[in-house]
Amino acid sequence: MDLNQFLPDLERLEADGAIVLLKWDGKRKKLKKTVMISKPAMEYLFRRDTDDLENTILEAIADYDEHCNTDLT
């Protein structure tokens, strides 16, 4: 997996005022990764612990776009 593929979308969210957090927790046996996207101005929060980082990032971006009505053009 190449996380660079997600950078344009994550930077778009950042420019829109979102906070993006990707965390790896080596002490856990499963669900070792956490994806969190928040937008305090809208009280929006997406947070999920996962072992499938790529699909969870895609879900998080889609959820943000759906709930925060960002301009996708």
FENHU-V774154 format. One record per backbone hydrogen bond with DSSP energy under -1.0 kcal/mol. CO is the residue of the C=O (numbers start at 1). NH is the residue of the N-H. Records with the same first field share a line. If there is no record, write none. Layout:
CO->NH / NH
This chain:
2->5
3->6
6->10
7->11
8->12
9->13
10->14
11->15
12->16
13->18
14->17
19->38
21->36
23->34
25->28
32->25
33->50
34->23
35->48
36->21
37->46
38->19
39->42 / 44
44->39
46->37
48->35
50->33
52->56
53->57
54->58
55->59
56->60
57->61
58->62
59->63
60->64
61->65
62->66
63->67
64->68
